[in-house]
Amino acid sequence: MQSLQEKASEWSGVSVDDAFAIDSANLFQKLGLQTFINLSTNFYNRVYDDEEEWFRSIFSNSKKEDAIQNQYEFFVQRMGGPPLYSQRKGHPALIARHRPFPVTHQAAERWLSHMQEALNTATDIDSDSKTKMMNFFRHTAFFLVAGDELKQQNKTVPCKHAASK
């Protein structure tokens, strides 16, 4: 059985090594807090203005300001900065935190298109950092898709003890 990381690599087209190249450079130290705030703000402005209702509805129970803060704090923490996200919300536990949402291949691609556009307009992020970040985002998005599919399988497959009752 394939691991979630292996599925993420297969579906995203990004190897684990490329996905985690962000660990070889402290992007927080290089780019600074404001860059991550700007990126997350730009991204969520795009998400909340998306023309597709099905996609916007994924975020409808969240305030945009909260989504922006959660994202930039996670990015800061994951890319070498202080543990802002964990200090405020606990362990990131990405699959568990995204469990309520339909994290499908289509949703991941839509999310990634908005992130790519946000990165493309970020003049304060160099191209090497953008590549590293996008590889991480792409792999992580499909890691969440794999986690969502596992959730769906667990809903439809009764436990082994159910058949004996």
N, C-alpha and C positions, 0 to 999 in steps of 0.2 A: 504494500500500500504506500502511495506517495505521501510524503510529508507536506504540510501546508507550505513550507518554504520551497519545496520542489515544484509544487503546483503553481505557486506565485511566480517562480522563475519561468516555467513553461508558458503560462498564460501571458505574462508581461513581456517576455522576450529579454528580460534583464537577469543576468546571472547574480547569484548571491554576492560574489565578490564585487561586482559593479554596484549592486544595491547598497552595500555597506562601505563603499569607498568614502562615504561621508565620515567614517570613523578614523580615516587616515589624516584628516585635516580638521582643525577646530574652526568650523564655519561660523560659529557664534563669535569667536574672538576676531576672526577676519572681517565679518560683515556687521556685527553690532546688533543690539536689540531693536533699534528703530527700523532696520531693514526687514526684520521678521514681522514686526507690527505692520509695516507698509505692505508687505507681500500678502499677509493674511487679510488685511483690509481690502486690498485690491481684489483678491480671490473671492471673498465673500460678497463683495458688491456685485461681482459677476454672477455668483450663484443665486443670490436673492433676486437678481434681475433676469434670470434665465427665462427664455420664452416658453420652455417646456414645463407645463404644470406638473407632470408626473415627477420631474426632477426637483422642482421647487418644493413640492409637497414633502419630500424627504426631510427637509429642513424646517418645515412649518411649525413644529413645536419648540423651536429654539429661537431665542432672540439673536439677531445678527451680532450684537455687541458681545454676547456670551460666546458665540461660535468663534468670533475673531480672537477673543482672549484665549479660549481653549487651544485653538490652533497655534497661535504664535508662542504660547507658553510651552506647548509640546515640542514645537520645532526648536526653540531655544534650548530646551533640555536635551533633546535628542542629538542636537548638532554642536554640543560641547559647552553649553552655557549652564547657568545655575538651574537647579531642579524646581523651577517655578511651578510647573504643572503638578508634580507630585506633592509639593508642599501645600497646594491648594485643594487638590482633588484626589490624592492618593496615586497608586500605581496606574500608569496609563492603560494597561490591559485592553489593548485596542479592539480585539475581537469581542470581548464582553461588552465594552462600551458602545460598540456599533451593532450589537445584537438586535436592538429594536428596529433597525432600519433595513430596508431591502438593498443589500449591497450586492447588486448583480453586475455582470460583465458590462451591461449597457450603462449602469450608473457609474461604475468605475471609469469607463471611457469618458463619460460626460464630465465627471469630476476632474479627470486628468486634462481634458481640453481647457477647462477654466484655469487650472493651475499652470498649464503651459502658456496660456495667454498672459496670466499675471506675471510669470517669470520673464516672458518676452518684453514686457513693458518696464521691468525693474532695471533701471539704468545703474543702480548702485550694486548690482551683483555681476561679477565677472563671468565669462562664458564657462570656464572650468567648474566654478561653483554651481552654476545653473545646471550643467550636465550631471554633476554628482547629485544634486538635489532632485532633479527630475528622475534619475534612475532609482533613487530611494523612494520617491513618491509613487512611481509606476509599480515597483515591486510590492510596496506596502499596500497599494490599492488592491492588487490581485491577491495578496495575502488575506485581506479582509473578504474578498469574494470567496476564496477557498474556505474561510471560516464560516461564511454565510451558508455555503453549500453543505458544509458539515452539519450546521444547525438544522437545515432543511431535511437532511438524511435522518438525523436523530428524531425529528418529529414524525416521520413517516414509518420508521422501523420500530416496532414494539420491542420492548426488552425481551430477552430470551426466556424470562420467567412467565411472561404473559401467555405464551402458547400452552403452557402446562396447566393453566387454571381453568 
